[in-house]
Amino acid sequence: MSGSTPVPGGRLSRLMRFGGLATGVAGAMLTDGARQWAQGKRPSLSDLLLTPGNVHRVTEQLSQLRGAAMKVGQLLSMDAGDLLPPELSQVLSRLRSEANPMPMSQLVMVLNEAWGTGWEARFERFSFTPLAAASIGQVHEAVSKDGQRLAIKVQYPGVRESIASDVDNVATLLRMSGLLPKEMDVKPLLDEGKRQLQDEADYLQEAEHLRAFGELLADSSDFLVPKAHGQWSTSNILVMSFADGVAVESLEQASQPVRDRIITLLFGLLLREVFEFGRVQTDPNFANYRYQQDTGRLVLLDFGATRLYAPDTAQAYRRLLNAGLRADRTTLAKEALEVGYFQGENLPRHRQVLIDLIIKACEPLRHNGAYDFGTSDLASQLRDAGWQLGTDRDFWHTPPVDVLFLHRKVAGLYLLAAKLKARVDVRRVFEPYLL
């Protein structure tokens, strides 16, 4: 983890950071361009923009701004993948995995404002060194006076107030810098990012989702959901029971049965969330899952991006997947229209392309026996096909936000399955929901 840096809390200070970054990038371009011209070279604009120095500047500043600045990077990184320039992919990959934590003085200020001075008396021990720092908050370990081991998520100051402006500023910066392809329409991603961040920034709402998921999964020995401590939690501090475990993406060298079981459990959980709970944790970040090697349980973390799905919506998805299982194009067209994948005025060729895409996505569902995600390029095929459709301006249609969120969750699960080279009998997992 990088060294700590203060989080700019005010809108003006955050705007100045963006302005300073743009100025730094432009200045470096002029300097490097003059040097190359003096050497008789004729560099292109993209060559000057995508220098190691400029890439480093963008990465560092977005890491220090945290919040929406990082979330834009995370969203683009998860959704666009290899379609972005390699330099930007490297920037976004880093933003997805880490952030600079707050310095201790700023952390204490946030805790004093939330809990009042003297809050230390609540704890036997409080570690000021964060266990993790992410886009909108960092996590600390503590032990209460009665011996309970706790995980405490503290939100960065100014995040909630700066969401909309930060998202727009980052998008403008990346567009102006040339780091985003001109043909890529990121507005749906940006709108989604704003909505998701507003939800994620409400820690009291997340505490309620923790409680709900804890009750819904109380009958399962395969999952562990931390318990929220409501009496200590606030809108920007979430206190939970501590849950040990290793990062699930670190299990690439685990035995095949272990990897298969983990992904099978996650597919089963997603189907329960959609069709039984009506409550879906939609953030596909791998860091939201940890694995307890001694108990075999999956620890579920970070419920800020949880969305509620109405029974009618869940049933429409159920009919859609059943049609995808049969590759029934007529029913797929009907149900895709119902869900909102396309509108009535979309061209017939666009409908056919989209139906082809849904049938492709249901490939694991139609496969007899265990589907080998490790040898399949399904995730990249879907990404490339979706990209081609998305860049066709005659087609462009933004599906309902619930569709976008669910898509990202499924895509993230496919990517994790491929990373762990898991073999999963997806059809058997889906059997309880056959029509």
HELIX and SHEET records of a PDB file:
HELIX    1   1 ARG A   11  ALA A   38  1                                  28    
HELIX    2   2 LEU A   45  LEU A   49  1                                   5    
HELIX    3   3 PRO A   52  LEU A   65  1                                  14    
HELIX    4   4 GLY A   67  ALA A   80  1                                  14    
HELIX    5   5 GLY A   81  LEU A   83  5                                   3    
HELIX    6   6 PRO A   86  SER A   97  1                                  12    
HELIX    7   7 MET A  104  TRP A  115  1                                  12    
HELIX    8   8 TRP A  119  ARG A  122  5                                   4    
HELIX    9   9 VAL A  159  SER A  177  1                                  19    
HELIX   10  10 LYS A  187  GLU A  200  1                                  14    
HELIX   11  11 TYR A  203  LEU A  216  1                                  14    
HELIX   12  12 VAL A  248  GLN A  253  5                                   6    
HELIX   13  13 GLN A  256  ARG A  272  1                                  17    
HELIX   14  14 GLU A  273  PHE A  277  3                                   5    
HELIX   15  15 PHE A  286  ASN A  288  5                                   3    
HELIX   16  16 PRO A  311  ARG A  326  1                                  16    
HELIX   17  17 ARG A  329  VAL A  339  1                                  11    
HELIX   18  18 PRO A  348  ALA A  361  1                                  14    
HELIX   19  19 GLU A  363  ARG A  366  1                                   4    
HELIX   20  20 LEU A  378  GLY A  390  1                                  13    
HELIX   21  21 VAL A  401  LYS A  419  1                                  19    
HELIX   22  22 VAL A  426  PHE A  430  1                                   5    
HELIX   23  23 GLU A  431  TYR A  433  5                                   3    
SHEET    1   A 3 PHE A 123  PHE A 126  0                                        
SHEET    2   A 3 GLY A 137  SER A 144 -1                                        
SHEET    3   A 3 ALA A 132  ALA A 133 -1                                        
SHEET    1   B 4 PHE A 123  PHE A 126  0                                        
SHEET    2   B 4 GLY A 137  SER A 144 -1                                        
SHEET    3   B 4 ARG A 149  GLN A 155 -1                                        
SHEET    4   B 4 ILE A 237  SER A 241 -1                                        
SHEET    1   C 4 PHE A 223  LEU A 224  0                                        
SHEET    2   C 4 LEU A 298  LEU A 300  1                                        
SHEET    3   C 4 TYR A 289  TYR A 291 -1                                        
SHEET    4   C 4 VAL A 246  ALA A 247 -1                                        
SHEET    1   D 2 ARG A 279  GLN A 281  0                                        
SHEET    2   D 2 THR A 306  LEU A 308 -1                                        
SHEET    1   E 2 TYR A 371  ASP A 372  0                                        
SHEET    2   E 2 ARG A 423  VAL A 424 -1                                        
END                                                                             
